[in-house]
Amino acid sequence: MPHTVVAEHERDALLEQGFLTVTALFTAAEVAEVAVELDRLFESFPALPATSVLDLGATGGDFGSDVPEILYPSVLSPALRRSAVFRRSRALARQVLGPGTWFRFDHSIRKPPGCGFETVWHQDRVHKRSGLAERRLNVWVPMGGVGTRDGCMRYVPRSHLGGVLAHEEVPGRRGALRTVGVDESTAVDCPLPVGGAAMHLFETVHSAHPNLGEGTRTAWILQFTRPRAVVPAAGLAHQGIHWWRTRSWRSR
């Protein structure tokens, strides 16, 4: 029986609605441990390997100045994989998805103070290249308290039940794909205190507000999957390739 992290009624609500927020999943000290590692990486953003960085902001802006994103920060900083936040998130994913759930991917997105860029409505599954059947869960962990003004997450309830929806490119935004025809009147904002987390399924339509506050909004996002037998090998191979490509930076 998987370790119980959330109550069964919360797990049921997640599977029914496609998302769930938990206000006290971690302690402030556990989050601070992760924040130190992520701050160190973002401070080194210009020097990170090119395969490890993106910017989700404007195509015409200076790269890394709008919405910097770090791919596989746990490869660049292995301490993240040893953290209580990682271990509890993995246990949560196994409770939700079942035994055999694997860690698939992680990334961190930072929105500086006054960042006017929202994370556009999208489904994570639209970025999936493989046609193999699998279930995934994302755990979104902010490094500080977040409200609607600070860039908290937003979800469209039960949107995971409609399959993969049509998406379109967003003019002037780097690599952004936006779900077509989202009814924002049904959207639910998900503010969180320090130690809270938001989670959603692979097909759930979601976005995040701009950060119009005075503090930096940094989030660590961990993705777990319960796949067919072939997918764990593919996922480990993907992580291994990224580890190999970043070896020069990590050896400094």
C-alpha positions in Angstrom: 0.0 0.0 0.0 1.5 3.4 -1.0 2.5 5.8 1.8 -0.4 8.1 2.6 0.6 11.7 2.1 -2.9 13.2 1.4 -6.3 12.0 2.7 -8.2 9.6 0.4 -10.9 12.2 -0.1 -8.2 14.6 -1.4 -6.9 12.0 -3.7 -10.4 11.4 -5.0 -10.9 15.1 -5.5 -7.7 15.4 -7.5 -8.8 12.6 -9.8 -12.2 14.0 -10.2 -11.4 17.7 -10.6 -7.9 17.3 -12.2 -6.1 19.4 -9.6 -5.6 19.8 -5.9 -4.0 22.3 -3.5 -2.5 21.3 -0.2 -1.6 24.1 2.1 0.8 22.3 4.5 2.6 19.6 2.5 6.1 20.7 3.6 7.6 22.7 6.4 9.1 26.2 5.9 12.5 24.7 6.6 12.1 22.0 4.0 11.1 24.6 1.3 14.0 26.9 2.4 16.4 24.0 1.7 15.2 23.8 -1.9 15.1 27.6 -2.3 18.8 27.8 -1.5 19.7 25.4 -4.3 17.4 27.0 -6.8 18.6 30.5 -5.9 22.2 29.3 -6.5 21.3 28.0 -10.0 19.3 31.1 -11.0 22.2 33.3 -9.9 24.3 31.3 -12.4 21.7 31.4 -15.1 23.9 33.0 -17.8 26.6 30.4 -17.2 24.3 27.3 -17.2 24.5 24.8 -20.1 22.4 25.9 -23.0 20.5 22.7 -22.9 19.4 23.6 -19.3 17.8 27.0 -19.8 14.8 28.6 -21.4 13.0 32.0 -21.3 9.2 31.9 -21.4 9.0 35.6 -22.0 9.0 37.8 -25.1 10.9 36.8 -28.2 12.3 40.3 -28.4 13.6 40.5 -24.8 17.0 39.7 -23.4 17.2 36.0 -22.9 16.8 35.1 -19.3 15.4 38.5 -18.2 11.7 37.8 -18.6 10.7 34.4 -17.3 13.8 32.3 -16.9 13.3 28.5 -16.7 15.8 25.9 -15.7 15.4 22.3 -17.0 16.3 19.4 -14.8 17.6 21.5 -11.9 18.0 18.3 -9.9 20.6 17.1 -12.4 22.6 20.4 -11.9 22.1 20.3 -8.1 21.7 16.6 -6.9 20.9 17.9 -3.4 17.4 18.6 -4.7 16.8 14.9 -5.2 17.8 14.3 -1.6 15.5 16.9 -0.2 12.3 16.2 1.9 10.3 18.1 -0.8 11.4 15.6 -3.5 10.8 12.5 -1.3 7.4 13.6 -0.1 6.3 14.6 -3.6 7.4 11.2 -5.0 5.4 9.5 -2.2 2.4 11.6 -3.0 2.6 10.7 -6.7 2.8 7.0 -5.9 -0.3 7.4 -3.7 -2.2 9.1 -6.5 -0.9 7.1 -9.5 -0.1 3.8 -7.9 2.9 1.5 -7.5 5.5 1.7 -10.2 5.3 5.5 -10.5 8.6 7.1 -11.6 10.2 10.5 -11.4 10.1 11.8 -15.0 11.2 15.4 -15.1 11.7 18.6 -13.1 12.0 22.3 -13.9 12.0 25.6 -12.1 10.3 28.8 -13.4 11.1 32.2 -11.9 9.0 35.3 -12.4 10.8 38.5 -11.2 8.9 41.3 -9.4 6.6 43.2 -11.7 6.7 40.4 -14.3 3.8 41.0 -16.7 3.9 37.6 -18.4 1.2 35.1 -17.5 1.8 31.4 -18.0 -0.8 30.9 -20.8 -3.5 28.3 -20.6 -2.2 24.9 -21.7 -2.2 21.2 -21.2 1.1 19.5 -20.4 0.2 16.5 -22.6 0.4 18.7 -25.7 4.2 18.7 -25.3 4.4 14.9 -25.1 6.1 13.5 -28.1 5.6 9.8 -27.4 2.3 8.1 -28.2 2.7 5.6 -25.4 -0.1 5.5 -22.8 0.8 6.9 -19.4 -0.5 8.9 -16.5 1.4 11.9 -15.1 1.2 14.1 -12.1 2.8 17.5 -11.7 3.6 18.9 -8.2 4.1 22.7 -8.2 6.0 23.9 -5.2 6.4 27.7 -4.6 9.4 28.9 -2.7 7.2 31.5 -0.9 3.6 32.3 -0.3 1.8 33.2 -3.5 -1.5 34.9 -4.3 -3.2 36.0 -7.5 -1.0 39.1 -7.6 2.2 37.0 -7.1 1.7 34.5 -9.9 -0.3 31.6 -8.3 -1.6 28.7 -10.4 -5.0 28.6 -12.0 -7.0 25.5 -13.1 -10.1 24.7 -15.2 -11.9 22.0 -13.2 -12.6 18.7 -14.9 -10.8 19.9 -18.0 -8.7 16.7 -17.9 -11.7 14.7 -19.0 -11.9 16.1 -22.5 -8.7 14.7 -24.0 -6.0 16.7 -25.7 -7.5 20.0 -26.9 -6.5 22.3 -29.7 -3.6 24.6 -29.1 -2.1 27.6 -30.9 1.2 29.4 -30.8 1.3 32.7 -28.9 2.7 35.5 -31.1 5.7 37.2 -29.5 6.3 34.6 -26.8 9.1 32.1 -26.8 7.7 28.6 -27.4 4.4 29.2 -25.8 1.4 27.0 -26.8 -2.0 28.2 -25.7 -5.2 26.1 -25.3 -7.8 27.4 -27.7 -11.2 28.5 -26.4 -10.7 28.3 -22.6 -13.7 29.4 -20.6 -12.0 31.5 -17.9 -15.3 32.0 -16.0 -14.9 28.5 -14.5 -11.2 28.9 -13.6 -10.1 28.4 -10.0 -7.2 30.5 -8.6 -5.0 28.6 -6.1 -3.1 30.8 -3.7 -0.7 29.0 -1.4 1.3 29.7 1.8 4.9 28.7 2.3 4.9 24.9 2.5 1.9 24.5 0.2 1.7 22.8 -3.2 -0.6 22.6 -6.2 -0.8 19.5 -8.2 -2.5 18.6 -11.5 -2.9 15.7 -13.9 -1.3 15.5 -17.3 -4.4 16.7 -19.3 -5.6 19.4 -16.9 -5.9 22.9 -18.5 -3.9 25.3 -16.3 -2.1 28.6 -16.3 -0.4 31.0 -13.8 -0.9 34.7 -13.2 1.8 37.3 -13.9 3.9 38.3 -10.9 2.8 41.9 -10.2 4.0 41.8 -6.6 7.2 43.1 -5.1 8.9 39.7 -4.5 10.4 37.1 -6.8 8.2 34.1 -7.5 10.1 30.9 -7.9 8.5 27.5 -8.3 9.9 24.0 -8.5 7.8 21.7 -10.6 8.2 17.9 -10.3 6.6 15.5 -12.8 6.0 11.8 -12.1 4.6 9.2 -14.4 3.1 5.7 -14.2 3.9 4.3 -17.6 4.1 1.2 -19.7 7.2 -0.9 -19.0 9.1 0.7 -21.8 8.7 4.3 -20.6 10.8 4.1 -17.4 13.8 3.2 -19.6 13.1 6.1 -21.9 12.7 8.5 -19.0 16.0 7.4 -17.4 17.7 7.6 -20.8 16.4 11.2 -21.2 17.7 12.1 -17.8 21.0 10.4 -18.6 21.5 12.4 -21.8 20.9 15.6 -19.9 23.3 14.5 -17.2 26.0 13.8 -19.9 25.4 17.1 -21.7 25.8 19.1 -18.5 28.9 17.2 -17.1 31.3 20.1 -18.0 29.3 22.6 -16.0 28.9 20.3 -13.0 32.6 19.5 -12.9 33.5 23.1 -12.3 
